[in-house]
Amino acid sequence: MPGDLNDPESFMPFYYDPKYDQMPNQFEPGAVDTDGYIQGISFEIIGRKLGKEELETIKQRLRDKGLFHGNMGDEKFRNETGNLVKQLNSARKVASQWLQI
């Protein structure tokens, strides 16, 4: 017996039910929004999103370390991104203090 007959997904496995949001396929290349993921980490750590140049700097540093094209869900990627965001934020604070002198 195929499951609950009132649930169309039990007998039609690829039926789209409007009560569920459609998500991008995690296994397709390019499906992950890297900018949004890095901006989310930045917002958690410093409470604001990064500027365009700051975001490009972080992406370039992650590429240099070989982490940008790996698994973004890896804890090492998240930790390294957090460290880079903290470094950029502290450099920004130091530069703003220096300009006020």
Secondary structure in CASP SS format (residue, H / E / C, confidence):
PFRMAT SS
TARGET T0000
AUTHOR 0000-0000-0000
METHOD secondary structure of the structure
MODEL  1
M C 1.00
P C 1.00
G C 1.00
D C 1.00
L C 1.00
N C 1.00
D C 1.00
P H 1.00
E H 1.00
S H 1.00
F H 1.00
M C 1.00
P C 1.00
F C 1.00
Y C 1.00
Y C 1.00
D C 1.00
P C 1.00
K C 1.00
Y C 1.00
D C 1.00
Q C 1.00
M C 1.00
P C 1.00
N C 1.00
Q C 1.00
F C 1.00
E C 1.00
P C 1.00
G C 1.00
A C 1.00
V C 1.00
D C 1.00
T H 1.00
D H 1.00
G H 1.00
Y H 1.00
I H 1.00
Q H 1.00
G H 1.00
I H 1.00
S H 1.00
F H 1.00
E H 1.00
I H 1.00
I H 1.00
G C 1.00
R C 1.00
K C 1.00
L C 1.00
G C 1.00
K H 1.00
E H 1.00
E H 1.00
L H 1.00
E H 1.00
T H 1.00
I H 1.00
K H 1.00
Q H 1.00
R H 1.00
L H 1.00
R H 1.00
D H 1.00
K C 1.00
G C 1.00
L C 1.00
F C 1.00
H C 1.00
G C 1.00
N C 1.00
M C 1.00
G C 1.00
D C 1.00
E H 1.00
K H 1.00
F H 1.00
R H 1.00
N H 1.00
E H 1.00
T H 1.00
G H 1.00
N H 1.00
L H 1.00
V H 1.00
K H 1.00
Q H 1.00
L H 1.00
N H 1.00
S H 1.00
A H 1.00
R H 1.00
K H 1.00
V H 1.00
A H 1.00
S H 1.00
Q H 1.00
W H 1.00
L H 1.00
Q H 1.00
I C 1.00
END
